[in-house]
Amino acid sequence: MTSAERTVFIVESHAAVGDSMRALLESAGLHAEVYRSGSQFAAAFETGKPGCLVLNVDPSSLNAFELLDLLAARGIALPAILITWLNDAAIKTLATHPGVAAVLQKPLSDTVLLGAIERALRHA
């Protein structure tokens, strides 16, 4: 199965950011779906659908971690890429959470994001 046959699930509360990410991924030949919240994604996700998650980590919310824990409880192992404004020390802590394939610090380049997604999809 190629990466193009897998889905990149973007969980991003800001519509413009999520739509921009989807456009970038589709221009790179990847299939992407955007969800505005972790609960929206969890309700819509079809078990067994291969891919990876791209999650925006909002320091005021544990939404990303709650979602990862919920998926793990359901036996769903999608590699997750976390995107955050947090500093390096906090990023090291985020990276130890089960299911996290990469933690990227904002601002990030398209190349960095696409590279992390390709690596995650290879392990999906």
C-alpha positions in Angstrom: 0.0 0.0 0.0 1.4 3.4 -1.0 1.2 6.5 1.1 -1.3 7.9 -1.4 -3.7 5.0 -0.4 -3.5 6.0 3.2 -5.2 9.0 4.8 -3.7 11.8 6.8 -6.2 12.7 9.4 -5.8 16.4 10.4 -7.3 17.5 13.7 -7.2 21.3 13.7 -9.8 23.6 15.3 -8.9 26.6 13.0 -10.7 26.0 9.7 -8.2 28.0 7.6 -5.2 26.2 9.0 -6.8 22.8 8.5 -7.9 23.6 4.9 -4.4 24.9 4.1 -2.8 21.7 5.4 -5.2 19.6 3.4 -4.4 21.6 0.2 -0.6 21.1 0.9 -1.0 17.4 1.4 -3.2 16.9 -1.6 -0.7 18.9 -3.8 1.9 16.3 -2.6 -0.4 13.4 -3.7 -1.7 12.5 -0.3 -5.3 12.0 0.7 -6.3 14.2 3.7 -9.4 14.6 5.8 -9.8 17.5 8.2 -11.7 17.4 11.5 -12.3 20.4 13.8 -11.9 18.5 17.1 -10.7 15.2 18.5 -14.2 14.2 19.4 -15.4 14.8 15.8 -12.5 12.6 14.5 -13.2 9.9 17.0 -16.9 9.7 16.1 -16.2 9.6 12.3 -13.1 7.3 12.2 -13.5 3.9 10.6 -11.5 1.3 12.4 -8.9 -0.3 10.3 -8.5 2.7 7.9 -4.7 3.1 7.5 -3.0 6.4 7.9 -1.6 8.9 10.4 -2.8 11.8 12.6 -1.7 15.4 12.5 -2.8 17.0 15.7 -2.5 20.6 16.8 -1.5 20.7 20.5 -3.3 23.5 22.2 -1.6 24.1 25.6 -4.9 25.1 27.1 -6.5 21.7 26.2 -5.6 18.1 26.5 -7.7 17.3 23.5 -4.8 15.7 21.5 -3.8 13.4 24.4 -7.3 12.5 25.2 -7.8 11.5 21.6 -4.6 9.4 21.6 -5.7 7.7 24.8 -9.2 7.0 23.4 -7.7 5.5 20.2 -5.3 3.3 22.2 -8.2 2.1 24.4 -10.1 1.1 21.2 -7.0 -0.7 20.0 -6.4 1.8 17.2 -2.7 2.4 16.5 -2.4 5.4 14.2 1.0 7.2 14.4 0.5 10.8 15.5 2.4 13.9 14.6 1.9 16.7 17.1 2.3 20.3 16.1 2.9 22.9 18.8 4.2 26.3 19.9 5.5 24.8 23.1 9.2 25.1 23.9 11.9 22.4 23.6 11.5 21.0 27.1 7.8 20.6 26.7 8.3 19.0 23.3 10.5 16.3 24.8 7.7 15.4 27.3 5.1 15.3 24.4 7.3 13.0 22.4 7.1 10.3 25.1 3.4 9.9 24.9 2.4 6.5 23.4 1.5 6.8 19.7 3.5 9.9 19.0 5.6 9.5 15.9 6.9 13.1 15.8 6.6 16.4 17.6 7.0 19.5 15.4 7.5 23.0 16.7 5.7 25.9 15.0 6.5 27.7 12.8 7.4 24.8 10.5 8.1 24.4 6.9 6.0 22.4 4.4 9.1 20.2 3.8 9.4 19.3 7.5 5.7 18.5 7.8 5.6 16.4 4.6 8.8 14.5 5.7 7.3 13.7 9.1 4.1 12.5 7.5 5.9 10.3 5.0 7.9 8.7 7.8 4.7 8.1 9.9 2.9 6.6 6.9 5.7 4.2 6.3 5.1 2.9 9.9 1.3 2.9 9.7 
